[in-house]
């Protein structure tokens, strides 16, 4: 049960970080990088530190 609480907290943190980056942006476009395997939000890396996945996607939000 405790592992589920930690996992859910991490998901909420990831979502919060993504939303904050969109709503607090200062330019016309925001780029969010995310691991397709586990959904971790990343910053300019080629391999996910959480799961080791290398399939990274970029979302560009205007």
N, C-alpha and C positions, 0 to 999 in steps of 0.2 A: 504494500500500500504506500509506503514512504517513497518508493521509486516512482510511482505514478505521480505523486505530488511534485517531485522534483522535475519530472519530464514536462508536466503541464506548466510549471513555472517558467521553464526554459522556452516553451512555445509562446507563452504570453510575452516574455521579454523580447523574443524575436519579432513578434508582431508589433509590439510597442516601438521597437527601434525602427522598423520599416515605416510605420506611420509617422513617427517623429521626423524622419528624414524627408518625407513628402511634405508635411505641413510646415516645416521650419526651413524650407529651402529658400535660397536667395536668388537663384537664376531661373531660367525658363525650363530647365529639364533636370530631372533627378534620375540617377541610375542606381538600381538595386541589384546586387549580385547575390545569387542564391544557389545552393547545392540542389540539384534535381533529385538526388538520392534521399537526403534527409531533411531538406528544407532550411538548413542553417543559412542565415544571412552572412555574407562574407564581404571582405574588403580587399580587392585586388590580389587574390591568391589563385593559384591554378589547381590546388588540391585542398579539399575540405579538411580542416583539422579535426572535425567531429567524427566523420565516418571514413575518411580516406578517399572519398569519391572524387573523380576528376571531371564529371559532367556538370559544368557551371553554366548557369543561364543568367543573362542580363535583362532586366526589365527597365525600359526607358519611359519615364512618366513625364508628361508635359504639363 
